[in-house]
C-alpha cells in the first residue's frame, strides 16, 4: 500500500491509527481459503480430464464451430441494431401506424421466449413453402420463389436471434435518445441544421454514451444465446459441437470446459472492445 | 401579398422591418400564453423584452424561429413569412423541414442554458453549422471561427470542451456559434439568467459590442439596467400581452402603466 505523505510545505499532516475492520479481514481470509481449495480441487480431481480439454481446445471442429458462433453473434447483433434504430425512429413517429407497428413488434418479440421464436423460424419453410409478393385477396403477383432457395438453418438462426434482439435494443436506444436534454435538439434547430444531420452529429454521439454499456451487455448475452439455435436446428455452433463430441466420448465435463473457456475468452475480448468504445464516446464529459 | 408568396430566396423590399409580428397567438394546451402580439423591429434596432416570468417573453423569441408553433397570426423575418408559404390562390402550406431550417439560418439564437454541444470542442461547436449547411471547411473557415472566438474574448479556449469552461465562457462561445452563419437577426433568451453574478458582465459586454456593430437584436432579460442602456426600444410584457412599449426612458424611466411600475419596483 502507498504510504500517505506526512507533511508538505512545512505543514504536518494529521497522524492517526485507522480503525481495524475485523469482519472484513475474516471474510477475506475465508474467501482466500475457499479459492485455494477450489483451484486445488480442480487441479487434482481427475474427473475434470484436463488432458482431454487440452486435446480438444484447438481441435479443428471446435475452431470451425467457434467461427460459426462468432458469425451468428455478429450478424444477428448487426441485424438487431439496424432494426432497433428503425424501430426507435418509428416509435417517435407522429403517424400512429408507424408507432403502433413498432410497439406491437416490441411487445411480441419481448413477450415470447427466444427458444420458441427459434423453433418457429426453423419451421418457417414448412409454414411458407413458397414466398410470394403480390396484392392480397388474390390480386396480381410480383414475385414468387421457393422458400428453400434462400432459406436455410443459418438464415433461420440469424432471423430468430436478430429479431428478438431488436426488441430489446429498441428499448435501450429509446432510453439513450431520451437521456439527451431537449436543449440540444433546439440548439441544432436554431442553427438551421437539417434534422438528419442533427440526429447524426448531435444526438446520436451523445446518446451512444448511454447506449453502449447495455448494448455491450446485449452483445455478450447474444454470444451465449447462440447456444440455443439447436432449436432451429442449427448444429454448427460451439455448444452443439462440443456436446456432440462429448456424447461420443462419454466425457461431458471436459468438453463443457472447452466451450466455457472459449465463451469466456470471447466475452473478455468484447469487454475490451466496449471499454474503448466507451472511451471514444465519453469525450467532453465533465470530470 | 407578394411577401407572403415569396420563397426563402426572394429578397424583400428595402426598408421593410427586420422582424414583424401581427396578431400572434400561442396556446400551451389550455394556457393562452401569447394574446395577440403585434411587434415591429427595424433593421439594426435593439429591442429588450422585460416582464415577470411566465409573461410570454421567451415564447415570442421561440416563436420567431419556430421552436414553438404559433396558433394564429403572422411572423415575418426580413419580409419572409416564417413557417408557411401561400400558393397562387392564397392558401397556406406548411414549409418542409428543409425550408424551415433554411429560414432559421438567417436567425441566431442564444439560450439561457447555453446548449453547447458537449461532445465537441469550442471550435468544433462554432464551425459545425457552416460546415454542415454551407459545405465549408478548411483554413478559411478556421480563420473565421477563430475571429469570432476572438470577438468574444476566448481565443485561447478553442480546443477546450464546454464542460471545461465557466458558465460565462460557455455563453460567449454560444454567441460566437450563433454568429457563425452571419445571421441578420439575433435572439437572446435570458442570456445571463443562469450565470453566477460575477460572470454576467463579460457576456453583457459581448452583447453590447454586437449591438454597436449594428446587429438587429431581440433580448429577453431580467437585467433592467442593461436593457435601459442597450435597447432602442423596451417592451414590458405581462400575461401574454405587451402592456407598454417605448424608449427605455419612457418604459423604465417613466412607466405609465401601473403593472409596469409594480414590476419595476420589485426588480430594481
Interface residues (C-beta under 8 A of the other chain):
Chain A: X181 X183 X184 X186 X187 X189 X190 X191 X192 X193 X194 X195 X197 X201 X202 X205 X206 X281 X283 X284 X285 X286 X287
Chain B: X65 X66 X67 X97 X98 X101 X102 X103 X104 X105 X107 X108 X109 X111 X113 X115 X116 X117 X118 X119 X120 X121 X128 X129 X132 X133 X161 X162 X163 X177 X178 X181
